[in-house]
Amino acid sequence: MALASNLISVRLMKRILVILSLSFWLVIASFSGSTLAQSSKSSSANRPSQSQSASDKAVGKKDLPPQAKSVWIRGQGNSLQVKPLSEGGDELEFTEGDGVDSFILEEEGDGSEETEFEVKSKDNAALVIRNKLATQTHFPLMVNLETNELIVITPKGQKVVTVLPDQAVANMLAANVLDQIGGKGGIKWLEQQEATSSAEPSASPSAEVTEAQESAVVLTIDEEGELVYEISGVKFERLLGLIPVTLQRTAIVSTTTGELIAVDQSFFTRLVDLLSV
């Protein structure tokens, strides 16, 4: 009886040892796999991607034919099509006009300083970037190279942009129509301007443009065919003066005067707005 009991104990101990041994090797294998994955991930993260290493194809005013008086720009996929035009509006020969990553127009400022705005493309839309703020439009653009006027070619004809998007945004923030651009988690654009005004200017105004900024401002036409900005943002208020609420809204702003035309928001948001201070 005692012998049988000893045999059972020995077998049980062997099984326990086998289980412990298997568990140990499983832990080791799991740890090694995790370390390898982290190492691979780290090396791939440190390795520059093709898109990062490839140099962008940028075109500026100085790259165009000397007889060019204006330039036509349209977004195609994630690149631009650029066509220089003569004084009479005829297209000039320009071999570098297809597959352009960005078009940069420098404007002479007061004194020796220069400001610039840049046009890029994303998903067949042109992005007009100035002061790190991107404005999206699906209409072709034209720039008068003599006056630096930005012109939008709409189904209702050519429309001159008198008030640039960064100024329109500044107007809405200053008038407390919006407290923040780009929705929840978006940018407080005026604060960013003040914070970076004394810093060194970046090489390009689009250096820190985020996806939120790319969709925050849209250049389009309203029902009357007038060119407007649709500026998406939020307003911070307190429901009944007590409960903090964040109201999503879109400000419709004239590109001619920079003034507010209308505020687009849902019925529920409008109701909460009426009950808030």
Order of alpha helices (4+ residues) and beta strands (2+ residues): alpha-alpha-beta-beta-beta-beta-beta-beta-beta-beta-beta-beta-alpha-beta-alpha-alpha-beta-beta-beta-beta-alpha
